[in-house]
């Protein structure tokens, strides 16, 4: 076989493959043209909203207290602060607070400055420590706050009430919201003469009422004398859930 015949055979096969390729492309183009001008299939939907609520009584009280001491050296300031902190912690634990419910929020050591004739002069060090406490037995909260106020602590603040198992309360509110949204969807579908097919989308947002706060100082709550154990009204907290559901209808 000479070179001319080989070139002719190669060219023939290339031509065949080219024709097949162009045929496939043409078929695809013809199929796409058949859809031009036609509307894409639309899905009819309705969207409904539901608002649910759940009310619960707080079962945890939280507060923090701080100690700040000044001395010529860091060690002296630390020793003074540690003595007061330990006294307060002893009172807290005696009130039935577990170790896991006591934590340090902050601990700092800073130079202490006095201002003399419009200039600052370092005069020792300040050591500060802030402790957060969770009280689960609210019946003992008044006596506990009273004991903290007599432990030489400068500041007791941030008394707030919360729900320990907040997720279960949110679940109740969400279930209420979903039930209301479903009832609304069924009514709208009946009025329109259509059927609910399936849920296309779902959105949930829950809102927790802000915790209640009471002002406290080293003498007790709202300026009460340390010798009187304050009463601790907890009130209620309302959790709301807002859901939005979109249904396909037919």
Residue pairs with C-beta under 8 A, 6 or more apart in sequence:
43 200
43 248
44 194
44 248
44 249
44 250
45 200
45 246
45 247
45 248
45 249
46 185
46 188
46 189
46 192
46 246
46 247
46 249
47 244
47 245
47 246
47 247
48 181
48 182
48 184
48 185
48 188
48 244
48 245
48 247
49 181
49 184
49 242
49 243
49 244
49 245
50 176
50 177
50 178
50 179
50 180
50 181
50 182
50 184
50 242
50 243
50 245
51 177
51 180
51 240
51 241
51 242
51 243
52 172
52 173
52 174
52 175
52 176
52 177
52 178
52 179
52 180
52 240
52 241
52 243
53 173
53 176
53 238
53 239
53 240
53 241
54 169
54 170
54 172
54 173
54 176
54 238
54 239
54 241
55 236
55 237
55 238
55 239
56 163
56 169
56 236
56 237
56 239
57 163
57 234
57 235
57 236
57 237
58 161
58 162
58 163
58 211
58 212
58 234
58 235
58 236
58 237
59 136
59 138
59 163
59 164
60 134
60 135
60 136
60 138
60 161
60 162
60 163
60 164
61 134
61 135
61 138
61 141
61 159
61 160
61 161
61 232
61 234
62 132
62 133
62 134
62 135
62 158
62 159
62 160
62 161
62 162
62 211
63 132
63 133
63 135
63 145
63 156
63 157
63 158
63 159
63 160
63 216
64 105
64 130
64 131
64 132
64 133
64 156
64 157
64 158
65 88
65 130
65 131
65 133
65 148
65 153
65 155
65 156
65 157
66 128
66 129
66 130
66 131
66 153
66 154
66 155
66 157
67 81
67 84
67 85
67 88
67 128
67 129
67 152
67 153
67 154
68 81
68 126
68 127
68 128
68 154
69 77
69 78
69 80
69 81
69 84
69 126
69 127
69 128
70 77
70 112
70 124
70 125
70 126
70 127
71 77
71 79
71 80
71 124
71 125
71 127
72 123
72 124
72 125
73 124
73 125
74 109
74 125
74 127
77 109
77 124
77 125
77 126
77 127
78 109
78 127
80 127
81 127
81 128
81 129
84 151
84 152
84 153
85 129
85 131
87 151
87 152
88 131
88 148
88 151
88 152
88 153
89 102
89 131
91 144
91 147
91 148
91 150
91 151
92 102
92 133
92 144
92 147
92 148
93 99
93 102
94 147
95 135
95 140
95 143
95 144
95 147
96 137
96 140
96 144
97 133
97 134
97 135
97 136
97 144
98 136
101 133
101 134
101 135
101 136
102 131
102 132
102 133
102 134
103 131
103 132
104 129
104 130
104 131
104 132
105 130
105 131
105 132
106 128
106 129
106 130
107 128
107 129
107 130
108 126
108 127
108 128
108 129
109 125
109 126
109 127
110 125
110 126
110 128
111 122
111 124
111 125
111 126
112 122
112 123
112 124
112 125
112 126
113 120
113 121
113 122
113 123
114 120
114 121
114 123
115 121
135 141
135 144
136 164
138 232
138 234
141 232
142 229
142 230
142 231
142 232
143 229
145 156
145 159
145 216
145 220
145 221
145 229
145 230
145 232
146 220
146 226
146 227
146 228
146 229
146 230
148 156
149 156
149 217
149 218
149 219
149 220
149 226
150 226
153 218
154 218
155 217
155 218
156 216
156 217
156 218
157 215
157 216
158 213
159 213
159 214
159 216
159 221
160 211
160 212
160 213
161 211
161 212
161 234
161 235
161 237
162 211
162 237
163 169
163 237
166 208
166 239
169 239
170 206
170 208
170 239
170 241
172 239
173 206
173 239
173 240
173 241
174 204
174 206
174 241
174 243
176 241
177 204
177 241
177 242
177 243
178 243
178 245
181 243
181 244
181 245
182 245
185 196
185 245
185 247
186 196
189 195
189 196
189 247
189 249
192 249
194 249
194 250
195 249
195 250
196 247
196 248
196 249
197 247
197 248
197 249
197 250
198 247
198 248
199 245
199 246
199 247
199 248
200 246
200 247
200 248
201 244
201 245
201 246
202 243
202 244
202 245
202 246
203 243
203 244
203 245
204 241
204 242
204 243
205 241
205 242
205 243
206 239
206 240
206 241
206 242
207 239
207 240
207 241
207 242
208 237
208 239
209 237
209 238
209 239
211 237
212 234
212 235
214 221
214 222
215 221
215 222
216 222
217 223
218 226
219 225
219 226
220 226
220 228
220 230
221 230
221 232
222 230
224 230
